[in-house]
Amino acid sequence: MNPPTINIAQPTERDRVIATVVMGFSADPLTRWFWPEARDYLMSAPLFDAFGGKAVESGTAFVSSGFEGAALWLPPGVTPDEERVGETLQKTIAAERLEDVSGVFEKMDEYHPDEDIWYLPLIAVDPCHQGKGIGSTLMKAALQRCDEAGLPAYLESSNPRNISLYKRHGFETMGEIQVGGSPVVTPMYRPAS
């Protein structure tokens, strides 16, 4: 099997990129804790767009040629749209869970390195295309750019099944985040090469 071709998503493809991410996170422990009911989860696209969508306009949204997978990387100086993230959480998260969800984001912010880094807020592969090496190929393409720039990379793994993938690509765990009844989130750092 040939590795998938990786492209940079164009601004006109933003909806396709976000749709791929929504599909890829449909069984993610953290996001499904955010939105346990399928109907509510299917309305989550604005949060994913606010959290990683700036990668599209930054030219750092890596996608497989058929949009089976996407990795939304934020280069140094580009951050998630925190105001929009907060507004979306307020509108979509159940009131009894909102404080813990906000706490998870606060803890993630505490781990976020205070240096120039490439940040991977979202990487996802549509479930019907998982197991084909798409996630690994997406990681390689982006990490090559990190290495060319001589910069470290950072991410938070919301799914323990993905930690081995990140470790294979040089990421090291920094700790664990858990607030209230949330699933564990693992912040990970990859030194500059």
TIMAR-434225 format. One record per residue: residue in three letters; x, y, z of N, C-alpha, C in turn. Coordinates in pm, 1 decimal, decimal comma, padded with zeros to 6 digits. Last residue first. Layout:
{r 'Ala' {X Y Z} {X Y Z} {X Y Z}}
...
END
This chain:
{r 'Ser' {01468,5 01938,4 01653,2} {01569,6 01845,9 01598,0} {01671,9 01922,5 01517,2}}
{r 'Ala' {01314,3 02035,6 01959,1} {01362,4 02070,2 01824,7} {01468,5 01971,3 01780,8}}
{r 'Pro' {01113,5 01791,8 02136,2} {01219,7 01892,4 02124,8} {01256,0 01921,2 01980,2}}
{r 'Arg' {00779,4 01767,5 02183,5} {00885,6 01712,1 02098,0} {00993,1 01818,9 02083,3}}
{r 'Tyr' {00543,5 01690,0 02431,5} {00639,1 01785,9 02378,3} {00743,5 01709,9 02295,8}}
{r 'Met' {00204,7 01665,0 02545,0} {00326,8 01602,6 02494,2} {00411,8 01705,7 02420,6}}
{r 'Pro' {-00054,6 01607,4 02780,8} {00026,8 01703,3 02706,0} {00160,1 01638,6 02667,6}}
{r 'Thr' {-00328,2 01410,3 02780,2} {-00183,7 01399,0 02799,6} {-00110,1 01503,7 02716,6}}
{r 'Val' {-00620,9 01382,5 02966,9} {-00558,3 01446,4 02851,9} {-00408,2 01447,3 02880,3}}
{r 'Val' {-00863,8 01154,5 03083,5} {-00727,2 01207,5 03094,2} {-00684,0 01266,4 02959,8}}
{r 'Pro' {-01208,0 01263,9 03101,4} {-01104,4 01167,7 03066,1} {-00967,0 01234,8 03078,6}}
{r 'Ser' {-01357,4 01431,1 03387,9} {-01306,0 01428,9 03250,9} {-01215,4 01309,1 03226,5}}
{r 'Gly' {-01481,4 01482,3 03628,8} {-01501,7 01352,2 03566,7} {-01445,3 01340,6 03427,0}}
{r 'Gly' {-01238,2 01703,0 03736,6} {-01368,2 01644,2 03765,8} {-01377,9 01505,9 03705,6}}
{r 'Val' {-00982,0 01685,6 03507,4} {-01060,6 01777,8 03589,0} {-01198,1 01716,3 03610,4}}
{r 'Gln' {-00659,3 01606,5 03423,0} {-00791,7 01550,6 03448,5} {-00862,9 01644,3 03545,3}}
{r 'Ile' {-00364,6 01562,9 03252,3} {-00467,3 01660,4 03288,4} {-00597,4 01584,4 03309,3}}
{r 'Glu' {-00027,1 01469,2 03308,3} {-00165,5 01433,8 03278,0} {-00258,3 01543,2 03326,6}}
{r 'Gly' {00291,9 01511,6 03147,4} {00206,9 01496,7 03264,6} {00069,6 01450,5 03220,6}}
{r 'Met' {00439,7 01501,9 02921,4} {00474,8 01605,5 03018,0} {00397,4 01590,0 03148,8}}
{r 'Thr' {00578,0 01258,2 02700,2} {00468,8 01303,9 02786,8} {00522,3 01402,8 02889,7}}
{r 'Glu' {00729,1 01339,2 02390,0} {00743,0 01287,4 02525,9} {00628,4 01341,4 02610,4}}
{r 'Phe' {00762,8 01258,0 02043,1} {00697,7 01332,4 02151,2} {00716,6 01261,1 02284,6}}
{r 'Gly' {00865,1 01111,3 01826,5} {00956,3 01188,5 01911,1} {00893,5 01269,2 02021,7}}
{r 'His' {00696,1 00945,1 01693,5} {00740,2 01065,0 01621,8} {00819,3 01160,8 01711,7}}
{r 'Arg' {00627,9 00756,2 01876,6} {00706,5 00712,4 01761,5} {00761,7 00830,5 01682,2}}
{r 'Lys' {00461,9 00915,3 02036,8} {00594,6 00876,8 02087,2} {00683,9 00828,8 01973,3}}
{r 'Tyr' {00233,2 00927,4 01875,3} {00308,9 01049,6 01902,8} {00449,1 01016,9 01953,8}}
{r 'Leu' {00154,3 00658,2 01879,9} {00184,7 00725,2 01753,1} {00271,8 00847,7 01777,9}}
{r 'Ser' {00103,0 00623,4 02154,7} {00213,8 00549,0 02092,8} {00252,4 00609,7 01957,4}}
{r 'Ile' {-00124,1 00787,2 02189,3} {00003,6 00824,8 02252,2} {00120,2 00751,1 02188,2}}
{r 'Asn' {-00369,4 00707,2 02098,1} {-00282,9 00779,1 02004,6} {-00144,4 00809,5 02060,9}}
{r 'Arg' {-00511,7 00594,8 02303,8} {-00470,5 00505,7 02194,0} {-00372,7 00574,3 02099,0}}
{r 'Pro' {-00593,0 00806,6 02467,3} {-00473,4 00729,5 02504,1} {-00425,0 00635,2 02394,0}}
{r 'Asn' {-00681,7 01111,4 02345,3} {-00714,5 00969,8 02329,6} {-00589,8 00887,6 02361,6}}
{r 'Ser' {-00592,3 01361,6 02351,8} {-00717,9 01338,0 02422,7} {-00762,4 01193,2 02411,5}}
{r 'Ser' {-00282,8 01499,6 02380,1} {-00352,5 01380,6 02332,4} {-00477,0 01359,3 02417,9}}
{r 'Glu' {-00168,0 01803,8 02274,8} {-00235,6 01737,7 02386,4} {-00310,9 01618,4 02327,9}}
{r 'Leu' {00159,4 01912,0 02163,1} {00021,3 01869,5 02141,7} {-00036,6 01821,2 02273,6}}
{r 'Tyr' {00438,4 02072,5 02006,4} {00360,2 02045,0 02126,0} {00219,3 02002,8 02084,6}}
{r 'Ala' {00779,4 02099,0 01895,2} {00636,2 02081,5 01868,5} {00567,0 02042,0 01998,6}}
{r 'Pro' {01060,6 02320,7 01827,4} {00992,2 02209,8 01893,0} {00844,5 02206,4 01855,5}}
{r 'Leu' {01242,5 02405,4 01524,7} {01153,2 02438,0 01635,9} {01091,8 02313,2 01698,2}}
{r 'Gly' {01379,7 02425,3 01283,7} {01455,7 02407,7 01407,4} {01372,9 02436,1 01531,2}}
{r 'Ala' {01257,6 02428,8 01043,4} {01260,5 02556,6 01115,2} {01340,5 02547,2 01244,7}}
{r 'Glu' {01279,9 02162,1 00981,6} {01344,4 02259,8 00892,6} {01356,6 02395,4 00960,8}}
{r 'Asp' {01118,1 02056,7 01184,6} {01262,1 02031,2 01185,6} {01337,0 02129,2 01096,8}}
{r 'Cys' {00865,8 02145,7 01101,0} {00918,2 02183,4 01233,8} {01070,0 02170,2 01235,4}}
{r 'Arg' {00849,2 02012,2 00855,0} {00851,4 02160,3 00858,0} {00905,4 02210,1 00991,6}}
{r 'Gln' {00842,2 01750,9 00948,3} {00951,5 01791,1 00859,8} {00963,6 01944,0 00858,5}}
{r 'Leu' {00603,0 01748,0 01078,0} {00724,8 01750,1 01159,6} {00847,8 01781,7 01076,1}}
{r 'Ala' {00425,2 01732,5 00860,8} {00431,3 01854,4 00942,1} {00560,6 01861,1 01022,3}}
{r 'Ala' {00482,7 01475,5 00757,3} {00484,1 01594,4 00671,4} {00499,9 01721,8 00753,5}}
{r 'Lys' {00448,8 01305,0 00980,2} {00579,2 01318,3 00914,5} {00587,4 01446,8 00832,9}}
{r 'Met' {00169,8 01329,9 01029,5} {00268,9 01373,3 01129,6} {00404,1 01397,5 01063,6}}
{r 'Leu' {00061,2 01215,8 00796,9} {00032,9 01356,4 00830,0} {00135,9 01410,2 00929,2}}
{r 'Thr' {00154,3 00956,0 00832,4} {00201,6 01033,3 00717,7} {00175,5 01182,0 00738,2}}
{r 'Ser' {00008,8 00882,5 01060,5} {00155,1 00886,1 01064,9} {00212,0 00969,0 00950,7}}
{r 'Gly' {-00253,8 00893,7 00957,8} {-00212,7 00977,3 01070,7} {-00061,8 00991,4 01078,7}}
{r 'Ile' {-00244,4 00696,3 00754,5} {-00270,0 00837,1 00721,4} {-00223,2 00928,9 00833,8}}
{r 'Gly' {-00224,2 00424,4 00784,8} {-00102,0 00503,3 00792,1} {-00121,1 00651,2 00763,8}}
{r 'Lys' {-00462,4 00295,1 00800,9} {-00397,7 00295,4 00669,0} {-00269,2 00378,0 00667,9}}
{r 'Gly' {-00616,2 00318,3 01026,6} {-00537,7 00196,8 01009,8} {-00465,7 00187,1 00876,3}}
{r 'Gln' {-00915,2 00478,9 00904,0} {-00811,1 00458,3 01004,2} {-00739,4 00325,6 00979,7}}
{r 'His' {-01128,4 00529,6 00744,7} {-00997,3 00528,6 00679,7} {-00884,2 00508,7 00779,7}}
{r 'Cys' {-01354,8 00548,3 00892,7} {-01355,3 00445,2 00788,7} {-01223,4 00439,9 00712,0}}
{r 'Pro' {-01295,0 00769,8 01066,0} {-01290,1 00631,5 01114,5} {-01289,4 00525,1 01005,1}}
{r 'Asp' {-01074,9 01014,5 00944,7} {-01211,2 00962,2 00936,1} {-01207,4 00814,8 00975,3}}
{r 'Val' {-00836,9 01131,1 01164,8} {-00858,9 01050,2 01045,7} {-01001,9 00998,4 01053,9}}
{r 'Ala' {-00680,0 01424,2 01294,9} {-00790,4 01329,0 01291,3} {-00792,2 01255,2 01158,1}}
{r 'Ile' {-00555,6 01658,5 01514,7} {-00520,9 01566,4 01407,7} {-00627,1 01457,7 01411,1}}
{r 'Leu' {-00521,7 01973,6 01662,9} {-00612,8 01871,4 01611,2} {-00547,6 01789,2 01500,5}}
{r 'Pro' {-00318,0 02137,8 01759,2} {-00440,4 02126,8 01837,3} {-00529,4 02011,2 01792,7}}
{r 'Leu' {00002,7 02144,0 01763,8} {-00094,5 02058,8 01694,8} {-00220,6 02048,0 01780,4}}
{r 'Tyr' {00231,1 02401,9 01720,9} {00128,3 02343,7 01807,4} {00028,1 02267,1 01723,3}}
{r 'Trp' {00562,0 02476,0 01721,5} {00453,2 02435,0 01633,8} {00356,1 02361,3 01723,7}}
{r 'Ile' {00688,9 02749,9 01919,0} {00665,9 02608,9 01891,6} {00567,6 02595,2 01776,3}}
{r 'Asp' {00861,9 02965,8 02116,1} {00816,3 02945,4 01979,6} {00808,1 02795,9 01953,2}}
{r 'Glu' {00734,3 02923,8 02451,8} {00842,6 02944,6 02356,6} {00783,3 02930,6 02216,5}}
{r 'Asp' {00592,9 02818,3 02673,1} {00604,5 02962,9 02652,0} {00722,7 02995,6 02560,0}}
{r 'Pro' {00380,7 02530,9 02621,1} {00512,5 02594,5 02635,2} {00510,0 02743,6 02602,2}}
{r 'His' {00099,4 02446,6 02808,6} {00143,6 02498,1 02679,1} {00277,2 02571,3 02694,1}}
{r 'Tyr' {00007,6 02391,8 03061,5} {00114,5 02307,4 03007,3} {00174,6 02364,1 02879,2}}
{r 'Glu' {-00196,1 02581,5 03089,7} {-00082,9 02581,3 03183,6} {00034,3 02499,0 03131,3}}
{r 'Asp' {-00378,2 02504,3 02894,5} {-00306,2 02630,3 02877,7} {-00184,2 02637,4 02969,6}}
{r 'Met' {-00479,2 02276,3 03014,0} {-00405,5 02264,3 02888,7} {-00321,3 02389,7 02865,9}}
{r 'Lys' {-00613,4 02396,0 03226,6} {-00496,1 02311,4 03255,0} {-00412,5 02291,4 03128,3}}
{r 'Glu' {-00818,8 02525,3 03081,3} {-00726,4 02603,4 03164,5} {-00599,4 02524,1 03193,6}}
{r 'Phe' {-00952,8 02306,2 02967,0} {-00885,6 02402,4 02880,4} {-00785,9 02488,6 02958,9}}
{r 'Val' {-01049,6 02190,7 03205,8} {-00959,7 02114,0 03119,3} {-00883,4 02209,7 03028,4}}
{r 'Gly' {-01221,5 02393,8 03294,8} {-01102,7 02358,9 03372,6} {-01002,1 02279,1 03291,6}}
{r 'Ser' {-01425,7 02377,1 03111,1} {-01342,5 02497,8 03113,4} {-01213,3 02472,2 03189,4}}
{r 'Val' {-01525,2 02128,6 03195,9} {-01473,0 02144,1 03059,7} {-01382,1 02266,8 03052,7}}
{r 'Asp' {-01612,7 02196,0 03455,4} {-01505,0 02098,6 03437,5} {-01443,5 02108,8 03297,9}}
{r 'Glu' {-01815,6 02382,6 03390,2} {-01703,2 02422,7 03476,2} {-01585,0 02326,3 03459,4}}
{r 'Leu' {-01997,6 02229,8 03229,3} {-01922,7 02342,4 03175,0} {-01801,8 02381,2 03260,0}}
{r 'Arg' {-02167,3 02041,5 03326,3} {-02034,0 01995,8 03287,5} {-01942,2 02112,7 03249,8}}
{r 'Glu' {-02411,9 02156,3 03371,7} {-02350,8 02082,9 03482,9} {-02208,5 02036,1 03452,2}}
{r 'Ala' {-02476,4 02262,5 03117,0} {-02441,8 02351,5 03228,1} {-02370,1 02278,8 03340,7}}
{r 'Ala' {-02334,1 02116,4 02828,2} {-02434,8 02110,3 02934,1} {-02386,8 02188,6 03056,1}}
{r 'Ile' {-02212,1 02321,5 02565,9} {-02183,3 02225,0 02672,6} {-02292,1 02232,1 02779,2}}
{r 'Thr' {-02279,1 02528,4 02386,4} {-02301,8 02388,4 02349,3} {-02282,1 02285,4 02460,1}}
{r 'Lys' {-02228,8 02792,1 02467,7} {-02352,1 02763,2 02394,6} {-02382,7 02614,1 02383,3}}
{r 'Gln' {-01977,7 02779,5 02590,9} {-02092,6 02831,8 02665,6} {-02224,5 02790,5 02600,4}}
{r 'Leu' {-01822,2 02691,6 02373,7} {-01841,3 02605,0 02490,1} {-01964,1 02648,9 02569,4}}
{r 'Thr' {-01835,8 02919,6 02213,6} {-01892,3 02794,3 02164,9} {-01916,1 02697,6 02280,5}}
{r 'Glu' {-01700,5 03108,4 02371,5} {-01840,6 03130,9 02333,7} {-01908,0 03000,4 02290,4}}
{r 'Gly' {-01442,6 02987,6 02382,7} {-01522,3 03011,3 02503,1} {-01669,8 03029,5 02473,4}}
{r 'Val' {-01372,5 02994,0 02108,9} {-01377,0 02866,9 02181,6} {-01466,1 02881,9 02303,8}}
{r 'Arg' {-01373,8 03270,8 02064,1} {-01473,1 03187,5 01997,0} {-01484,9 03049,3 02061,9}}
{r 'Glu' {-01153,3 03337,9 02223,1} {-01284,4 03399,3 02247,3} {-01395,3 03313,4 02186,2}}
{r 'Glu' {-00944,1 03188,9 02107,9} {-00989,2 03160,2 02244,3} {-01126,2 03220,8 02274,8}}
{r 'Asp' {-00856,7 03054,5 01843,0} {-00944,5 03168,8 01864,9} {-01012,9 03148,0 02000,9}}
{r 'Pro' {-00517,4 02938,1 01889,7} {-00661,0 02916,6 01871,3} {-00738,3 03045,7 01897,1}}
{r 'Thr' {-00246,8 03129,2 01737,7} {-00311,0 03060,8 01849,9} {-00457,6 03032,1 01817,6}}
{r 'Val' {00068,2 03191,5 01606,6} {-00073,1 03168,2 01573,7} {-00133,5 03084,6 01686,0}}
{r 'Gly' {00331,7 03199,1 01685,7} {00260,5 03326,1 01675,0} {00113,8 03312,5 01640,5}}
{r 'Pro' {00436,6 02911,2 01507,3} {00462,9 03012,0 01610,6} {00388,8 03141,9 01582,4}}
{r 'Pro' {00148,5 02740,9 01355,9} {00289,8 02778,2 01364,8} {00311,0 02882,8 01474,9}}
{r 'Leu' {-00065,3 02483,9 01418,5} {-00054,5 02629,2 01433,3} {00093,0 02663,9 01449,8}}
{r 'Trp' {-00207,2 02227,1 01223,3} {-00092,3 02276,6 01298,5} {-00095,8 02429,2 01303,0}}
{r 'Leu' {-00420,0 01987,2 01183,5} {-00425,0 02133,3 01187,7} {-00316,2 02183,9 01281,2}}
{r 'Ala' {-00448,3 01729,1 00972,6} {-00369,5 01772,2 01088,7} {-00361,7 01923,7 01084,1}}
{r 'Ala' {-00674,0 01485,5 00848,1} {-00629,8 01625,4 00854,7} {-00550,8 01648,7 00982,7}}
{r 'Gly' {-00794,6 01235,5 00616,5} {-00731,4 01278,3 00740,6} {-00686,5 01421,9 00731,3}}
{r 'Glu' {-00929,0 01221,0 00383,0} {-00951,9 01112,9 00478,7} {-00895,4 01149,4 00615,8}}
{r 'Phe' {-00910,2 01395,6 00168,7} {-00961,9 01447,9 00295,7} {-01001,5 01334,9 00392,0}}
{r 'Gly' {-00767,6 01289,8 -00036,7} {-00912,7 01273,2 -00039,8} {-00980,9 01318,9 00087,5}}
{r 'Ser' {-00501,4 01353,9 00035,5} {-00556,7 01400,9 -00092,2} {-00708,4 01387,0 -00102,2}}
{r 'Ser' {-00483,5 01470,5 00374,9} {-00461,3 01367,7 00273,9} {-00540,6 01407,0 00149,7}}
{r 'Val' {-00355,8 01786,0 00486,3} {-00467,5 01695,0 00459,3} {-00423,3 01588,1 00360,5}}
{r 'Phe' {-00255,6 02034,5 00710,1} {-00211,0 01923,0 00627,8} {-00327,7 01826,1 00610,2}}
{r 'Ala' {-00247,5 02357,1 00744,0} {-00347,8 02251,1 00759,0} {-00311,1 02142,1 00659,9}}
{r 'Thr' {-00098,4 02582,8 00712,3} {-00040,2 02473,7 00791,0} {-00145,0 02369,0 00827,3}}
{r 'Gly' {-00178,3 02828,3 00616,5} {-00110,2 02738,0 00524,8} {-00044,1 02620,7 00594,7}}
{r 'Ser' {-00330,9 02986,7 00773,5} {-00185,7 02996,9 00792,7} {-00107,8 02909,4 00695,2}}
{r 'Glu' {-00591,2 02913,6 00723,5} {-00546,4 03043,5 00671,3} {-00396,0 03064,3 00685,1}}
{r 'Val' {-00576,0 02662,2 00855,0} {-00611,5 02671,5 00713,4} {-00561,5 02804,0 00655,5}}
{r 'Ala' {-00521,5 02719,0 01118,6} {-00420,1 02648,0 01039,7} {-00449,4 02659,0 00890,8}}
{r 'Lys' {-00747,2 02818,9 01230,8} {-00649,5 02916,8 01181,9} {-00536,0 02851,0 01103,5}}
{r 'Gly' {-00887,3 02596,5 01331,7} {-00915,1 02644,7 01196,4} {-00817,1 02746,3 01142,1}}
{r 'Gly' {-00872,4 02499,8 01591,1} {-00762,0 02474,2 01498,7} {-00776,2 02531,3 01360,5}}
{r 'Phe' {-01081,0 02615,6 01745,0} {-00961,6 02561,9 01810,6} {-00845,6 02543,3 01713,4}}
{r 'Ala' {-01283,4 02687,0 01569,8} {-01223,7 02790,1 01656,2} {-01091,2 02743,8 01715,2}}
{r 'Asp' {-01338,6 02435,2 01458,8} {-01292,5 02544,0 01373,6} {-01224,6 02653,5 01456,4}}
{r 'Phe' {-01429,4 02297,7 01683,5} {-01310,0 02249,9 01613,6} {-01252,0 02359,5 01525,3}}
{r 'Leu' {-01658,8 02454,3 01737,8} {-01548,8 02447,0 01834,9} {-01421,2 02400,7 01766,2}}
{r 'Pro' {-01821,4 02419,2 01507,4} {-01767,6 02552,0 01539,8} {-01653,6 02548,6 01642,9}}
{r 'Ala' {-01881,9 02132,6 01519,7} {-01788,6 02187,6 01420,5} {-01737,2 02327,5 01455,2}}
{r 'Ser' {-02075,7 02020,5 01685,6} {-01948,9 02063,9 01744,4} {-01852,9 02131,0 01647,1}}
{r 'Met' {-02312,2 01896,7 01632,3} {-02313,9 02043,7 01625,1} {-02180,2 02103,4 01671,4}}
{r 'Leu' {-02279,0 01633,9 01689,8} {-02281,6 01671,8 01548,8} {-02288,8 01823,2 01527,9}}
{r 'Tyr' {-02312,8 01631,6 01967,7} {-02178,8 01622,0 01910,0} {-02176,8 01668,7 01764,4}}
{r 'Asp' {-02591,2 01637,7 01988,6} {-02512,9 01752,9 02033,7} {-02372,9 01751,5 01972,9}}
{r 'Arg' {-02650,4 01384,3 01883,4} {-02710,3 01505,0 01824,3} {-02630,6 01628,8 01862,6}}
{r 'Ala' {-02515,8 01210,7 02062,7} {-02474,2 01223,6 01922,6} {-02526,6 01351,9 01859,0}}
{r 'Glu' {-02422,7 01312,1 02385,4} {-02533,2 01278,0 02295,1} {-02492,5 01308,3 02151,4}}
{r 'Pro' {-02188,7 01405,3 02508,6} {-02218,3 01262,1 02508,8} {-02332,2 01221,5 02415,2}}
{r 'Trp' {-01966,9 01625,0 02467,7} {-02099,0 01610,6 02405,4} {-02136,6 01462,5 02399,9}}
{r 'Phe' {-01741,4 01584,3 02634,1} {-01798,9 01717,9 02616,4} {-01944,2 01706,6 02571,5}}
{r 'Trp' {-01704,7 01316,7 02587,4} {-01738,5 01357,6 02724,6} {-01797,8 01498,3 02721,1}}
{r 'Arg' {-01631,9 01333,1 02327,9} {-01761,2 01269,6 02355,7} {-01800,9 01288,0 02501,6}}
{r 'Thr' {-01385,8 01456,9 02358,9} {-01493,2 01529,7 02291,0} {-01628,9 01465,4 02315,3}}
{r 'Leu' {-01246,5 01252,2 02505,7} {-01269,1 01386,5 02559,8} {-01385,0 01457,0 02491,1}}
{r 'Pro' {-01249,7 01011,3 02344,2} {-01301,1 01015,0 02481,6} {-01333,1 01156,1 02533,3}}
{r 'Asp' {-01370,8 01005,1 02013,2} {-01266,1 01053,6 02102,6} {-01320,5 01065,4 02245,1}}
{r 'Ala' {-01537,4 00937,9 01812,5} {-01527,3 00841,7 01923,1} {-01418,3 00882,3 02021,6}}
{r 'Ser' {-01517,9 01156,3 01641,1} {-01650,9 01108,8 01679,7} {-01650,1 01004,6 01791,5}}
{r 'Phe' {-01298,3 01272,6 01531,2} {-01312,2 01282,3 01676,6} {-01443,8 01223,4 01726,7}}
{r 'Gly' {-01333,8 01239,3 01257,5} {-01222,5 01173,0 01324,8} {-01232,5 01173,4 01475,8}}
{r 'Met' {-01551,1 01409,7 01201,6} {-01564,6 01264,9 01186,6} {-01456,8 01192,0 01266,5}}
{r 'Val' {-01425,7 01657,8 01254,6} {-01546,0 01617,7 01329,4} {-01565,0 01466,8 01320,9}}
{r 'Val' {-01222,8 01649,8 01058,4} {-01188,4 01651,5 01200,7} {-01308,6 01607,2 01285,3}}
{r 'Thr' {-01377,3 01659,6 00825,8} {-01289,9 01544,8 00850,3} {-01254,0 01536,2 00998,4}}
{r 'Ala' {-01494,1 01912,2 00858,1} {-01579,8 01792,9 00855,1} {-01497,7 01666,6 00881,4}}
{r 'Ile' {-01268,0 02073,9 00834,4} {-01336,9 02067,1 00963,9} {-01429,2 01945,2 00968,7}}
{r 'Val' {-01211,6 02028,8 00559,6} {-01112,1 01999,7 00663,9} {-01181,8 01981,2 00798,6}}
{r 'Arg' {-01441,4 02124,6 00435,5} {-01403,4 01983,4 00420,3} {-01305,1 01941,3 00528,0}}
{r 'Asp' {-01428,7 02395,3 00508,1} {-01541,3 02312,6 00552,5} {-01509,3 02164,4 00542,2}}
{r 'Arg' {-01187,8 02476,5 00371,5} {-01198,4 02478,2 00518,1} {-01311,4 02389,1 00569,2}}
{r 'Glu' {-01129,5 02512,1 00111,6} {-01153,2 02374,9 00155,2} {-01174,9 02363,9 00306,9}}
{r 'Thr' {-01055,6 02768,1 00058,8} {-01187,1 02726,6 00008,0} {-01225,5 02585,2 00053,3}}
{r 'Pro' {-00791,7 02772,2 00158,2} {-00900,8 02836,3 00232,9} {-01040,1 02794,8 00186,6}}
{r 'Gln' {-00649,4 02441,9 00113,7} {-00673,2 02577,9 00066,8} {-00787,8 02640,3 00147,0}}
{r 'Ala' {-00420,2 02230,0 00281,9} {-00558,5 02269,1 00251,7} {-00564,9 02415,1 00209,6}}
{r 'Ile' {-00149,8 02074,2 00139,0} {-00188,2 02183,9 00228,6} {-00327,8 02227,7 00187,1}}
{r 'Asn' {-00133,3 01713,5 00121,7} {-00140,5 01847,3 00063,8} {-00164,6 01949,0 00174,3}}
{r 'Ile' {-00001,8 01393,5 00080,2} {-00039,4 01498,5 00174,8} {-00029,9 01633,3 00105,1}}
{r 'Thr' {-00095,6 01075,7 -00028,0} {-00038,8 01205,0 -00065,7} {-00091,3 01309,3 00031,5}}
{r 'Pro' {-00036,0 00778,6 00166,4} {-00123,0 00879,8 00107,0} {-00045,0 01005,8 00070,1}}
{r 'Pro' {00186,9 00514,5 00063,1} {00144,8 00614,8 00160,4} {00057,6 00720,3 00092,8}}
{r 'Asn' {00062,7 00215,3 -00090,9} {00138,0 00339,6 -00100,1} {00091,9 00436,5 00007,0}}
{r 'Met' {00085,2 -00118,8 00000,0} {00000,0 00000,0 00000,0} {00089,0 00124,1 00000,0}}
END
